[in-house]
């Protein structure tokens, strides 16, 4: 990999991390929903209107942005103070139990090396800020919901759904002055981590990238770029096992099992990833 000269205004390197299915093996929207419903079981009523709309999103009759707003209806009527307490407890007590040990080790490696670490997620910022704080990230960006005194039935998203190229725009102020990804620029001494082909724009501005349990489509794209693959142990079997876990979480029925067994990460052949 050709090294990009460091910008004098940004002498440090960068490590960019997606959140869902990258740092942990779940969709945090479902995992946080599970957390809230287990404490306030009556909120499961949201499934009466949410479940019928899921197939509509699958055939693109409604947008993912719209569905994300509707999903948040399980928080309907919750005060901002209570929501923040839930988010804090979730980030401090649940997330650390389900992190991929191998990906966490990568984050800690970059922190030790002094790189600027950024958590860049499409999930609602409700809890992403607290997760970033708990894990020691320097910065975070996420899909931002309008902040209300009490959560409405259909909360507004403030700005774009933080996916694809929007992730780069959202963290623009954290990048070197004049950085232009459209001109093919890459961040100096940079690493990127994601599970999804939706993050190809994010990984493309990094000098090195790791794909976490990539789909065949994503793996093919990564192979063209020379990106590597990391396959940490998952608490379920395959894609359908993951979907079943998300289904249980949507009903508040999922019991957290800590990923305590750490082992050396499985990676594809290539250069050593050590410093």
C-alpha positions as CSV (number, residue, x, y, z in Angstrom):
1,X,0.0,0.0,0.0
2,X,1.4,3.4,-1.0
3,X,1.6,5.7,2.0
4,X,-0.1,9.1,1.8
5,X,2.1,11.9,3.1
6,X,0.8,13.2,6.4
7,X,-0.9,16.6,6.3
8,X,1.0,19.0,8.6
9,X,-2.3,20.1,10.2
10,X,-3.1,16.4,11.0
11,X,0.0,14.6,12.0
12,X,-1.8,11.6,13.4
13,X,-3.2,8.6,11.6
14,X,-6.8,7.6,11.5
15,X,-8.9,4.5,12.4
16,X,-12.5,4.6,11.2
17,X,-15.0,2.0,12.6
18,X,-18.5,1.2,11.6
19,X,-20.6,0.0,14.6
20,X,-23.3,-2.6,13.8
21,X,-22.0,-6.0,12.9
22,X,-18.5,-4.6,12.9
23,X,-17.6,-3.9,16.5
24,X,-20.3,-6.3,17.7
25,X,-22.3,-9.0,16.0
26,X,-25.7,-7.3,16.2
27,X,-27.8,-4.4,14.9
28,X,-27.6,-2.0,17.8
29,X,-31.1,-0.6,17.0
30,X,-32.6,-4.0,17.8
31,X,-30.2,-4.6,20.7
32,X,-31.2,-1.3,22.3
33,X,-34.9,-2.0,21.7
34,X,-34.4,-5.3,23.5
35,X,-32.7,-3.5,26.4
36,X,-35.6,-1.0,26.7
37,X,-38.4,-3.5,26.3
38,X,-37.0,-5.8,29.0
39,X,-37.2,-2.8,31.4
40,X,-40.5,-1.4,30.1
41,X,-42.4,-4.4,28.7
42,X,-45.5,-2.5,27.7
43,X,-43.5,-0.8,24.9
44,X,-43.7,-4.1,22.9
45,X,-47.0,-2.6,21.6
46,X,-44.9,-0.9,18.8
47,X,-44.8,-4.2,17.0
48,X,-48.5,-3.8,16.1
49,X,-47.7,-1.1,13.6
50,X,-44.0,-1.8,12.9
51,X,-44.1,-5.4,11.8
52,X,-46.7,-4.9,9.0
53,X,-44.4,-2.2,7.5
54,X,-41.2,-4.3,7.4
55,X,-42.2,-6.1,4.1
56,X,-43.0,-2.6,2.6
57,X,-39.4,-1.6,3.2
58,X,-38.2,-5.0,1.7
59,X,-39.9,-4.2,-1.6
60,X,-38.9,-0.5,-1.3
61,X,-42.4,0.9,-1.0
62,X,-41.1,2.8,2.1
63,X,-37.6,4.1,2.6
64,X,-35.1,2.8,5.2
65,X,-35.1,6.3,6.6
66,X,-38.9,6.2,7.1
67,X,-38.7,2.7,8.7
68,X,-35.9,3.8,11.0
69,X,-38.1,6.6,12.3
70,X,-41.0,4.2,12.8
71,X,-38.8,1.7,14.6
72,X,-38.1,4.4,17.2
73,X,-41.8,4.5,18.0
74,X,-41.1,2.0,20.8
75,X,-39.7,5.1,22.6
76,X,-43.0,7.0,22.3
77,X,-43.6,9.3,25.2
78,X,-40.3,8.6,26.9
79,X,-38.7,11.7,28.5
80,X,-35.3,12.8,27.2
81,X,-33.9,12.4,30.7
82,X,-35.0,8.7,30.9
83,X,-33.8,8.0,27.4
84,X,-30.4,9.3,28.2
85,X,-30.3,7.1,31.3
86,X,-31.2,4.1,29.3
87,X,-28.6,4.9,26.6
88,X,-25.9,5.3,29.3
89,X,-26.7,2.0,31.0
90,X,-26.9,0.2,27.7
91,X,-23.5,1.5,26.6
92,X,-21.9,0.7,29.9
93,X,-23.4,-2.7,30.8
94,X,-24.6,-4.4,27.6
95,X,-22.3,-3.3,24.8
96,X,-19.0,-4.3,26.5
97,X,-20.4,-7.9,26.9
98,X,-21.1,-8.4,23.2
99,X,-18.1,-6.7,21.5
100,X,-16.0,-8.8,19.2
101,X,-12.8,-9.2,21.2
102,X,-10.7,-9.3,18.0
103,X,-12.1,-6.0,16.7
104,X,-11.9,-4.4,20.1
105,X,-8.2,-5.4,20.1
106,X,-7.8,-3.6,16.8
107,X,-9.4,-0.4,18.2
108,X,-7.1,-0.6,21.3
109,X,-4.1,-1.1,19.0
110,X,-4.9,2.1,17.1
111,X,-5.5,4.0,20.3
112,X,-2.2,2.9,21.7
113,X,-0.5,4.0,18.4
114,X,-2.0,7.5,18.8
115,X,-4.3,7.4,15.8
116,X,-7.5,9.5,15.7
117,X,-10.3,7.0,16.2
118,X,-13.8,7.8,14.8
119,X,-16.9,5.7,15.4
120,X,-19.1,6.3,12.3
121,X,-22.5,4.6,12.4
122,X,-25.8,4.7,10.6
123,X,-27.6,3.9,13.8
124,X,-29.4,6.7,15.7
125,X,-27.2,8.9,17.8
126,X,-29.3,8.2,20.9
127,X,-26.8,5.7,22.2
128,X,-23.8,6.0,19.8
129,X,-22.4,8.9,21.8
130,X,-22.3,6.8,25.0
131,X,-20.8,3.8,23.2
132,X,-18.1,6.1,21.8
133,X,-17.4,7.4,25.3
134,X,-17.2,3.9,26.9
135,X,-14.9,2.6,24.2
136,X,-12.6,5.7,24.2
137,X,-13.2,7.0,20.7
138,X,-11.9,10.4,19.9
139,X,-15.0,11.3,17.8
140,X,-18.3,9.8,16.7
141,X,-20.9,10.5,14.0
142,X,-24.3,8.8,13.6
143,X,-27.8,9.4,12.2
144,X,-29.1,12.2,14.4
145,X,-32.7,12.3,15.7
146,X,-34.2,15.6,16.6
147,X,-34.0,16.0,20.4
148,X,-37.4,16.2,22.1
149,X,-38.5,16.7,25.7
150,X,-40.7,13.6,25.2
151,X,-40.2,11.3,22.3
152,X,-43.0,11.5,19.7
153,X,-44.5,8.6,17.9
154,X,-42.6,9.4,14.6
155,X,-39.4,11.3,15.5
156,X,-37.7,13.4,12.9
157,X,-34.2,12.7,11.6
158,X,-32.0,15.8,11.7
159,X,-30.0,15.6,8.4
160,X,-29.3,12.6,6.2
161,X,-29.5,9.0,7.1
162,X,-25.8,8.4,7.9
163,X,-25.0,5.8,5.2
164,X,-22.8,5.5,2.1
165,X,-21.0,8.7,1.2
166,X,-23.0,10.6,3.9
167,X,-20.6,9.1,6.4
168,X,-17.7,11.0,4.9
169,X,-19.6,14.3,4.8
170,X,-20.7,13.8,8.5
171,X,-17.1,13.6,9.7
172,X,-15.7,16.2,7.3
173,X,-14.7,18.6,10.1
174,X,-12.5,15.8,11.6
175,X,-10.5,15.3,8.4
176,X,-7.5,17.2,7.2
177,X,-8.2,20.6,5.7
178,X,-8.9,20.4,2.0
179,X,-9.4,16.6,2.0
180,X,-11.1,15.6,-1.2
181,X,-12.2,12.0,-1.5
182,X,-13.5,12.6,-5.0
183,X,-10.0,13.3,-6.2
184,X,-8.8,10.0,-4.8
185,X,-7.3,11.3,-1.6
186,X,-6.7,8.8,1.2
187,X,-6.2,9.7,4.9
188,X,-2.6,9.4,6.1
189,X,-1.7,6.2,8.0
190,X,-5.3,5.1,8.0
191,X,-7.4,2.0,8.7
192,X,-11.1,1.3,8.1
193,X,-13.4,-1.4,9.5
194,X,-16.8,-2.4,8.3
195,X,-19.1,-5.4,7.6
196,X,-21.0,-3.8,4.8
197,X,-20.6,-2.9,1.1
198,X,-22.5,0.3,2.0
199,X,-19.3,1.4,3.6
200,X,-17.2,1.1,0.5
201,X,-16.9,4.9,0.3
202,X,-15.7,5.0,3.9
203,X,-13.1,2.3,3.5
204,X,-11.9,3.8,0.1
205,X,-10.5,6.8,1.9
206,X,-8.3,4.6,4.1
207,X,-4.9,3.1,3.2
208,X,-5.8,-0.2,4.7
209,X,-9.2,-1.8,5.5
210,X,-10.7,-4.9,7.1
211,X,-14.0,-6.4,6.2
212,X,-15.8,-8.1,9.1
213,X,-17.7,-11.2,8.0
214,X,-18.3,-9.7,4.5
215,X,-21.0,-10.9,2.1
216,X,-19.7,-12.4,-1.2
217,X,-20.5,-9.1,-2.9
218,X,-18.5,-7.1,-0.4
219,X,-15.7,-9.6,-0.3
220,X,-15.4,-9.4,-4.1
221,X,-15.2,-5.6,-3.9
222,X,-12.6,-5.8,-1.1
223,X,-10.5,-8.2,-3.1
224,X,-10.2,-5.7,-5.9
225,X,-8.9,-3.1,-3.3
226,X,-6.6,-5.5,-1.5
227,X,-8.7,-5.3,1.7
228,X,-8.4,-8.0,4.3
229,X,-11.0,-10.1,6.0
230,X,-11.6,-10.6,9.8
231,X,-13.9,-13.4,10.9
232,X,-14.4,-13.2,14.7
233,X,-16.6,-15.8,16.4
234,X,-20.4,-15.0,16.3
235,X,-23.0,-16.0,18.9
236,X,-25.3,-17.4,16.1
237,X,-25.0,-19.4,12.9
238,X,-24.9,-17.5,9.7
239,X,-27.1,-14.8,8.3
240,X,-30.4,-16.4,9.3
241,X,-29.1,-16.9,12.8
242,X,-28.3,-13.2,13.0
243,X,-31.8,-12.3,11.7
244,X,-33.4,-14.6,14.3
245,X,-31.4,-12.9,17.0
246,X,-32.6,-9.5,15.8
247,X,-36.2,-10.8,15.8
248,X,-35.9,-11.9,19.4
249,X,-34.4,-8.5,20.3
250,X,-37.4,-6.7,18.6
251,X,-39.7,-8.6,21.0
252,X,-37.4,-8.0,24.0
253,X,-36.7,-11.7,24.3
254,X,-33.0,-11.9,23.7
255,X,-30.7,-12.8,26.6
256,X,-27.2,-11.4,26.4
257,X,-24.4,-14.0,26.3
258,X,-21.0,-12.4,26.7
259,X,-18.4,-13.1,24.0
260,X,-15.8,-14.0,26.6
261,X,-13.8,-16.5,24.4
262,X,-11.1,-14.5,22.7
263,X,-8.9,-16.1,20.1
264,X,-6.5,-14.8,17.5
265,X,-8.4,-13.2,14.6
266,X,-9.0,-15.2,11.5
267,X,-7.7,-13.1,8.6
268,X,-7.0,-13.8,5.0
269,X,-3.5,-14.1,3.7
270,X,-1.5,-10.9,3.3
271,X,0.9,-8.7,5.1
272,X,1.2,-8.8,8.9
273,X,-1.2,-6.4,10.6
274,X,1.1,-5.6,13.5
275,X,2.7,-2.3,13.9
